Amino acid sequence: MKEIIVKNQKELDKIEDDFEGRIKIKETIEQIEIKRRFEKAEVIVSGNAKISYVYGNAEISYVSGNAKISNVSDNAEISYVSGNAKISYVYGNAKISYVSDNAKISNVSDNAKISNVSDNAEISYVSGNAKISNVSDNAKISNVSDNAEISYVSGNAKISYVYGNAKISNVSDNAEIFNVSGNAKISYVYGNAKISSMYMYSVCLLISGKASVKTFGQNIVSHFKEEKSIKLELSKRTTEVILEKLDWFENNGIDKKIKKLILYKKVSKDFLTQERTKNETKWEIGSVVKIKEWKPKEDECGEGKFHACSKPFFCDEFRNEKGDRYIAIEIDKKDLYVWDKNPKYPHKVGFRTGKVLYEVNHFGKKL
């Protein structure tokens, strides 16, 4: 593979758009701007490289070492941020796939998206309509506000403040959230997860396992009546809602009497899932797809079954790659498997075989 080492703006600008190979930006002697996408090249920022702006449709594969990037905006994409790398601002429609090791990001805002934050990675502020999919291991996020959304907080991850209209979907394992206030919402708290303080008009939709929640002021907290190990310290003005467990069909608004269901799956632009693995599957329109070894009881995730969701937009929890599509699948009820006992993903179901009907949009409308 051809490789070009870049240390200044002039060297980067003279590289042709169709260059095939690897572009390494490291030990720069000046701040560099990356404002275009090299479709056939892998761009790596490492060492002590300094980048002032990544914008337009620019794409970077790896940011590592002690590299620093000041601003990532527009439709720019970064695949991996690791080592001691630092990024100051991520905004616009920018996307970062993985933030790990000791990497630090100061601000994530607008419609920016980060898929995974793990290891000892730190993010200071998540605001606007920014979305983060997974926060795990020992990762830390200081502030989540406005309409920002975080899907999963697990491991020993810590979040200091959740406020405004911010939403967090799942808090599990030993994860901790210290302060929840404003109109913030948390959907599921389970395992040994802790919410130290809920203030004002916050909502915690479901608490289970050995999770603990402490509230101040006027909040709403709910749990199933069967839960015996949760720890609640609720203020006098907090409303405690005790729920009865419903099955997957009722929870997802699906009539149990229907013998054939239409459910949804998210696939690649080439109608593939589990790409480049032994479980790679082609979901061609009109085809009937059947699992090789049907073992749905072993685990909610992993192999031994296919997965589908009751609505296309619920599939966003499981993959978000460029060019992804949503498909509708007809599945016989007898070929479904439901995990009704404390499912981690209440909108997901396992299935043995199904017929791929057609492509749909984010809301299930046929395309």
C-alpha positions as CSV (number, residue, x, y, z in Angstrom):
1,M,0.0,0.0,0.0
2,K,1.3,3.5,-0.9
3,E,1.9,5.8,2.0
4,I,2.4,9.5,2.2
5,I,3.6,11.3,5.3
6,V,2.2,14.8,5.7
7,K,3.6,17.5,8.0
8,N,2.1,20.7,6.7
9,Q,-0.9,22.1,4.8
10,K,0.9,22.3,1.5
11,E,1.8,18.6,1.5
12,L,-1.8,17.7,2.2
13,D,-3.3,20.0,-0.4
14,K,-1.1,18.6,-3.3
15,I,-2.4,15.0,-2.8
16,E,-4.8,14.1,-5.6
17,D,-8.4,13.3,-4.6
18,D,-8.2,9.8,-6.1
19,F,-5.0,8.8,-4.3
20,E,-5.1,5.1,-3.2
21,G,-3.2,4.2,-0.1
22,R,-2.5,5.7,3.4
23,I,-2.1,9.3,4.3
24,K,-0.3,9.8,7.6
25,I,-0.5,13.2,9.3
26,K,2.0,13.3,12.1
27,E,4.6,15.5,13.8
28,T,3.1,18.5,12.0
29,I,5.0,21.8,11.9
30,E,1.8,23.8,11.7
31,Q,-1.9,23.6,12.2
32,I,-3.6,21.7,9.3
33,E,-7.1,21.9,7.9
34,I,-8.8,18.8,6.4
35,K,-11.7,19.9,4.2
36,R,-12.1,17.1,1.6
37,R,-12.7,13.3,1.5
38,F,-10.1,11.0,0.1
39,E,-12.5,8.2,-1.1
40,K,-9.7,5.7,-1.8
41,A,-7.3,6.5,1.0
42,E,-7.1,5.9,4.7
43,V,-6.3,9.1,6.6
44,I,-4.4,8.7,10.0
45,V,-3.6,11.5,12.4
46,S,-1.1,10.4,15.0
47,G,2.0,11.4,17.0
48,N,1.9,15.0,18.0
49,A,0.0,16.1,15.0
50,K,-2.2,19.2,15.2
51,I,-5.4,19.7,13.1
52,S,-7.3,22.9,13.4
53,Y,-10.4,22.0,11.4
54,V,-12.0,18.8,9.9
55,Y,-15.1,19.8,8.0
56,G,-17.1,19.4,4.7
57,N,-17.2,15.7,3.9
58,A,-13.7,15.0,5.2
59,E,-13.0,11.6,6.7
60,I,-10.3,10.5,9.1
61,S,-9.8,6.8,9.9
62,Y,-7.7,7.1,13.1
63,V,-6.7,9.8,15.6
64,S,-4.2,8.5,18.1
65,G,-1.0,9.2,20.1
66,N,-1.0,12.8,21.3
67,A,-2.7,14.1,18.3
68,K,-5.0,17.2,18.7
69,I,-8.0,18.3,16.6
70,S,-9.6,21.6,17.4
71,N,-12.9,21.4,15.4
72,V,-14.9,18.6,13.7
73,S,-18.0,19.9,11.9
74,D,-20.3,19.7,8.9
75,N,-20.5,16.1,7.7
76,A,-17.0,15.2,8.7
77,E,-16.4,11.7,10.0
78,I,-13.7,10.2,12.3
79,S,-13.6,6.5,12.9
80,Y,-11.3,6.0,15.9
81,V,-10.0,8.4,18.5
82,S,-7.6,6.7,20.9
83,G,-4.4,7.0,22.9
84,N,-4.1,10.5,24.4
85,A,-5.7,12.2,21.5
86,K,-7.8,15.3,22.1
87,I,-10.7,16.8,20.2
88,S,-12.0,20.2,21.3
89,Y,-15.3,20.5,19.4
90,V,-17.6,18.1,17.5
91,Y,-20.7,19.8,16.0
92,G,-22.8,20.1,12.9
93,N,-23.6,16.6,11.5
94,A,-20.1,15.3,12.4
95,K,-19.7,11.7,13.4
96,I,-17.2,9.9,15.5
97,S,-17.4,6.1,15.7
98,Y,-15.1,5.2,18.6
99,V,-13.5,7.1,21.5
100,S,-11.3,5.0,23.7
101,D,-8.1,4.7,25.8
102,N,-7.4,8.2,27.4
103,A,-8.9,10.2,24.6
104,K,-10.7,13.4,25.5
105,I,-13.4,15.3,23.7
106,S,-14.4,18.7,25.1
107,N,-17.8,19.5,23.5
108,V,-20.3,17.5,21.4
109,S,-23.2,19.6,20.1
110,D,-25.7,20.3,17.3
111,N,-26.5,17.0,15.6
112,A,-23.2,15.4,16.1
113,K,-23.0,11.7,16.8
114,I,-20.6,9.5,18.7
115,S,-21.1,5.8,18.6
116,N,-18.9,4.4,21.4
117,V,-17.1,5.9,24.4
118,S,-15.1,3.4,26.4
119,D,-11.9,2.7,28.4
120,N,-10.9,5.9,30.2
121,A,-12.2,8.2,27.6
122,E,-13.7,11.5,28.7
123,I,-16.3,13.8,27.2
124,S,-16.9,17.1,28.9
125,Y,-20.2,18.4,27.4
126,V,-22.9,16.8,25.3
127,S,-25.6,19.3,24.3
128,G,-27.9,20.4,21.5
129,N,-29.3,17.4,19.7
130,A,-26.1,15.5,20.0
131,K,-26.3,11.7,20.3
132,I,-24.0,9.2,22.0
133,S,-24.8,5.5,21.6
134,N,-22.7,3.7,24.2
135,V,-20.7,4.9,27.2
136,S,-18.9,2.0,29.0
137,D,-15.9,0.8,30.9
138,N,-14.5,3.7,33.0
139,A,-15.5,6.4,30.5
140,K,-16.7,9.7,32.0
141,I,-19.1,12.3,30.7
142,S,-19.4,15.5,32.7
143,N,-22.5,17.2,31.3
144,V,-25.5,16.1,29.2
145,S,-28.0,18.8,28.5
146,D,-30.5,20.4,26.1
147,N,-32.0,17.6,23.8
148,A,-28.9,15.5,23.9
149,E,-29.4,11.7,24.0
150,I,-27.3,8.8,25.3
151,S,-28.5,5.3,24.6
152,Y,-26.4,3.1,27.0
153,V,-24.4,3.8,30.1
154,S,-22.7,0.6,31.4
155,G,-19.6,-0.9,33.1
156,N,-18.1,1.6,35.5
157,A,-19.0,4.6,33.4
158,K,-19.9,7.8,35.2
159,I,-22.0,10.8,34.1
160,S,-21.9,13.9,36.4
161,Y,-24.9,15.9,35.3
162,V,-28.0,15.2,33.2
163,Y,-30.4,18.2,32.8
164,G,-32.5,20.2,30.4
165,N,-34.5,17.8,28.2
166,A,-31.6,15.3,27.9
167,K,-32.5,11.6,27.6
168,I,-30.6,8.5,28.7
169,S,-32.1,5.2,27.6
170,N,-30.3,2.5,29.7
171,V,-28.1,2.7,32.8
172,S,-26.7,-0.7,33.9
173,D,-23.9,-2.7,35.6
174,N,-22.0,-0.4,38.1
175,A,-22.6,2.8,36.1
176,E,-23.3,5.9,38.1
177,I,-25.2,9.1,37.3
178,F,-24.7,11.8,40.0
179,N,-27.3,14.5,39.2
180,V,-30.4,14.4,37.1
181,S,-32.5,17.6,36.9
182,G,-34.8,19.8,34.8
183,N,-37.0,17.7,32.5
184,A,-34.3,15.1,32.0
185,K,-35.5,11.5,31.4
186,I,-33.9,8.2,32.1
187,S,-35.6,5.1,30.7
188,Y,-34.1,2.1,32.4
189,V,-31.9,1.7,35.5
190,Y,-30.9,-1.8,36.3
191,G,-28.0,-4.1,37.5
192,N,-26.1,-2.2,40.3
193,A,-26.5,1.1,38.6
194,K,-26.9,4.2,40.8
195,I,-28.5,7.6,40.3
196,S,-27.3,9.7,43.2
197,S,-29.7,12.7,42.9
198,M,-32.9,13.4,40.9
199,Y,-34.1,17.0,41.2
200,M,-37.0,19.2,39.9
201,Y,-39.2,17.5,37.3
202,S,-37.0,14.6,36.2
203,V,-38.4,11.2,35.2
204,C,-37.0,7.7,35.7
205,L,-39.2,5.3,33.7
206,L,-38.1,1.9,35.0
207,I,-35.9,0.7,37.9
208,S,-35.0,-2.9,38.4
209,G,-32.3,-5.4,39.7
210,K,-30.3,-3.9,42.6
211,A,-30.4,-0.3,41.1
212,S,-30.7,2.6,43.6
213,V,-32.2,6.0,43.1
214,K,-32.4,9.0,45.4
215,T,-34.8,11.9,44.6
216,F,-35.3,15.5,45.8
217,G,-38.3,17.7,44.9
218,Q,-41.0,16.6,42.4
219,N,-40.1,13.7,40.2
220,I,-41.6,10.5,38.8
221,V,-40.1,7.1,39.5
222,S,-41.5,3.8,38.3
223,H,-40.8,0.1,38.8
224,F,-42.5,-3.3,38.6
225,K,-44.2,-4.5,41.7
226,E,-42.2,-7.7,41.7
227,E,-38.9,-5.8,42.3
228,K,-37.6,-6.6,45.8
229,S,-33.9,-5.5,45.6
230,I,-34.1,-2.0,44.3
231,K,-33.2,0.8,46.7
232,L,-35.3,3.9,46.7
233,E,-34.9,7.1,48.7
234,L,-37.8,9.2,47.4
235,S,-38.8,12.7,48.5
236,K,-42.3,13.4,49.7
237,R,-43.2,15.1,46.4
238,T,-41.9,12.3,44.2
239,T,-44.6,10.2,42.5
240,E,-43.8,6.4,42.7
241,V,-45.6,4.4,39.9
242,I,-45.8,0.7,40.5
243,L,-46.2,-1.2,37.2
244,E,-47.5,-4.7,36.1
245,K,-45.3,-6.6,33.6
246,L,-46.7,-6.8,30.1
247,D,-45.4,-9.2,27.4
248,W,-43.5,-8.2,24.3
249,F,-46.6,-8.0,22.1
250,E,-48.5,-5.7,24.5
251,N,-45.4,-3.5,25.1
252,N,-45.0,-3.0,21.3
253,G,-48.6,-2.6,20.4
254,I,-48.8,-5.8,18.4
255,D,-52.0,-8.0,18.3
256,K,-51.2,-11.5,19.6
257,K,-53.9,-13.0,17.4
258,I,-52.0,-12.1,14.2
259,K,-50.3,-15.3,12.8
260,K,-47.8,-13.4,10.5
261,L,-46.1,-10.2,11.7
262,I,-44.2,-7.6,9.8
263,L,-41.1,-6.6,11.7
264,Y,-38.0,-4.5,10.8
265,K,-34.3,-4.8,10.5
266,K,-31.5,-2.4,9.7
267,V,-28.9,-3.6,7.1
268,S,-26.0,-2.3,5.1
269,K,-26.3,-0.5,1.8
270,D,-25.6,-3.9,0.2
271,F,-28.4,-5.5,2.3
272,L,-25.9,-7.3,4.6
273,T,-25.5,-7.8,8.3
274,Q,-22.6,-9.1,10.3
275,E,-20.3,-8.1,7.4
276,R,-17.0,-9.9,7.1
277,T,-17.8,-12.4,9.8
278,K,-18.8,-16.1,9.8
279,N,-22.4,-14.9,10.4
280,E,-22.6,-12.5,7.4
281,T,-26.1,-12.6,6.0
282,K,-27.6,-11.3,2.8
283,W,-31.1,-9.8,3.1
284,E,-32.1,-9.6,-0.5
285,I,-35.6,-8.3,-1.3
286,G,-37.9,-11.2,-1.9
287,S,-35.6,-13.8,-0.3
288,V,-36.4,-16.2,2.6
289,V,-33.7,-16.1,5.2
290,K,-33.3,-18.9,7.7
291,I,-30.8,-19.2,10.6
292,K,-28.4,-22.1,10.4
293,E,-28.4,-23.1,14.1
294,W,-31.6,-22.1,16.0
295,K,-30.5,-21.4,19.7
296,P,-32.5,-18.4,20.9
297,K,-32.5,-19.3,24.6
298,E,-28.8,-19.0,25.2
299,D,-28.6,-15.2,25.2
300,E,-30.6,-12.2,24.1
301,C,-27.7,-11.0,21.9
302,G,-25.2,-12.9,19.7
303,E,-25.6,-15.8,17.3
304,G,-28.2,-18.6,17.2
305,K,-31.0,-16.4,16.0
306,F,-31.8,-13.4,13.8
307,H,-33.0,-10.2,15.4
308,A,-35.8,-7.8,14.4
309,C,-37.6,-4.8,16.0
310,S,-41.2,-3.7,16.2
311,K,-40.4,-0.4,14.5
312,P,-37.5,0.6,12.1
313,F,-36.3,3.4,14.3
314,F,-35.7,1.0,17.2
315,C,-33.1,-0.7,15.0
316,D,-30.9,2.4,15.3
317,E,-29.7,1.0,18.7
318,F,-27.9,-1.8,17.0
319,R,-26.2,-0.3,13.9
320,N,-25.5,3.1,12.4
321,E,-23.3,2.9,9.4
322,K,-23.2,5.1,6.4
323,G,-25.7,4.1,3.7
324,D,-27.6,1.7,6.0
325,R,-31.2,0.7,5.0
326,Y,-34.3,-0.5,6.8
327,I,-36.2,-3.6,5.6
328,A,-39.6,-5.1,6.4
329,I,-39.6,-8.8,7.1
330,E,-42.7,-11.1,7.2
331,I,-42.3,-13.6,10.1
332,D,-44.6,-16.4,11.2
333,K,-45.5,-16.0,14.9
334,K,-44.4,-19.6,15.6
335,D,-40.8,-18.6,14.4
336,L,-40.5,-15.9,17.0
337,Y,-38.6,-16.0,20.3
338,V,-39.4,-13.4,23.0
339,W,-37.2,-12.6,26.0
340,D,-39.8,-11.6,28.4
341,K,-37.8,-11.8,31.7
342,N,-36.1,-8.4,32.1
343,P,-35.1,-7.9,28.5
344,K,-32.2,-5.5,27.9
345,Y,-33.8,-4.5,24.6
346,P,-37.6,-4.5,25.0
347,H,-38.3,-3.7,21.3
348,K,-36.2,-6.5,19.9
349,V,-37.3,-10.1,19.2
350,G,-35.5,-13.2,18.0
351,F,-36.7,-15.1,14.9
352,R,-35.8,-18.3,13.1
353,T,-36.8,-17.5,9.5
354,G,-38.6,-14.8,7.6
355,K,-39.3,-13.3,4.1
356,V,-37.7,-10.0,3.2
357,L,-40.6,-7.9,1.8
358,Y,-39.3,-4.5,0.8
359,E,-37.3,-1.5,1.9
360,V,-38.9,1.1,4.2
361,N,-38.1,4.5,5.7
362,H,-37.2,5.3,9.3
363,F,-40.9,5.1,10.2
364,G,-41.9,1.9,8.3
365,K,-43.3,3.5,5.1
366,K,-42.6,1.4,2.0
367,L,-40.1,2.9,-0.3
